[in-house]
Amino acid sequence: MKTSFMKDSLPLKNNLYLMKNLFKTVLFAAVGTVMFASCNSKDDFDYEGERQRVLEQEKLIDAQLSKESIEIEDYVTANFGSGAQADSLLIPFQVLEKKVKRGFWYDVVTTPTEEDDKAYTWELTTSGYSYIAKPAKVKLKYTAKLLDGTIVESDLEGSNYDITPFKTDSKVFTSTWYYTFIPYSIKNNSNNTVIGGFTKNGLKKGSKIRVVTPSIYAYGSVAKEADGTNTLVKIPANSPLVYEFEVLSIQ
């Protein structure tokens, strides 16, 4: 196993944006509440109470990430080969005043041909004050498993999906999908803007990758019931998942 080339912390504004829109955890909603309240001229807002509430939520998430990191690393050691890479980008906790690794592991199984790599280029767009990857439409096959090997989701025939940080109607799209597909950074004028993907160029047609994700980037603390379509069996709350994606086309 080897460590990813990514050593930086994901820019705070991008990280907070994605956390709010993809993870939908109460933690970052609470941070937003504090920021909003600081602009309010009223004096009756309980800043210390809100700070304490956020602190407790950060502690819970930090503890969950720490617990799952052990389980995930054990899985990777047993099931991934020497090509497995640890994502080393960091996420900030505002009140704990610390940064921790996001906790992903991934293994690039197949890379695109030179022709397919050049045929599609990920682009930047903006949302508010944040840079994000421009949404893409992909056709792909995928499976998702629990760490015990139970297959919980699958699309073996291949269907169309939107890779976007915005709200989607898909019941299976999680922030893991977004980070898996987008590149680590995208050139913006003369600078490279870090947006937090795993691979240098992002996934293209022909890409195949395996990703192990902590639960907060999947379905978090909420169990997901089987739906008779992609979700085959109930996914318990706080479940790390193992995804395998194969990209059939992208535009």
Summary of the structure (lengths in Angstrom):
residues: 251
radius of gyration: 18.4
end to end distance: 32.1
largest distance: 61.3
contacts: 756
relative contact order: 0.19
helix: 29%
strand: 31%
